Amino acid sequence: MSDKAFIISTIIVLAICLLLTLAHLAYIGYAYQNSSIIYFVSQEIWP
């Protein structure tokens, strides 16, 4: 594998990881707003 191919592969993998992280954060925000159980637990843990 050449250096150029390695750099491109690394950037693609990092971009996929970043997108997955953002998707999880968006889902956590959505679930937090639409779930009273998550809200209750978060209030107990972080008053």
C-alpha positions in Angstrom: 0.0 0.0 0.0 1.4 3.4 -1.0 1.6 6.3 1.3 -1.2 8.1 -0.6 -3.6 5.2 -0.3 -2.8 4.8 3.4 -3.5 8.5 4.1 -6.8 8.3 2.1 -7.9 5.1 3.9 -7.1 6.7 7.3 -9.1 9.9 6.4 -12.1 7.7 5.3 -12.0 5.7 8.5 -11.7 8.8 10.7 -14.6 10.4 8.8 -16.8 7.3 9.3 -16.0 7.3 13.1 -16.8 11.0 13.3 -20.1 10.5 11.6 -21.0 7.6 13.9 -20.1 9.7 16.9 -22.3 12.6 15.7 -25.2 10.2 14.9 -25.0 8.8 18.4 -24.9 12.3 20.0 -27.9 13.3 17.9 -29.8 10.1 19.0 -28.9 10.7 22.7 -30.4 14.2 22.4 -33.5 12.9 20.7 -33.9 10.1 23.3 -33.3 12.6 26.2 -36.1 14.8 24.9 -38.6 12.0 24.4 -38.0 9.7 27.3 -39.0 10.5 30.9 -36.9 7.6 32.2 -33.7 9.0 30.8 -34.6 12.4 32.2 -35.4 11.0 35.6 -32.1 9.0 35.7 -30.1 12.0 34.6 -31.7 14.2 37.3 -30.7 11.5 39.9 -27.1 11.3 38.7 -26.5 15.0 38.0 -28.8 17.1 40.2 
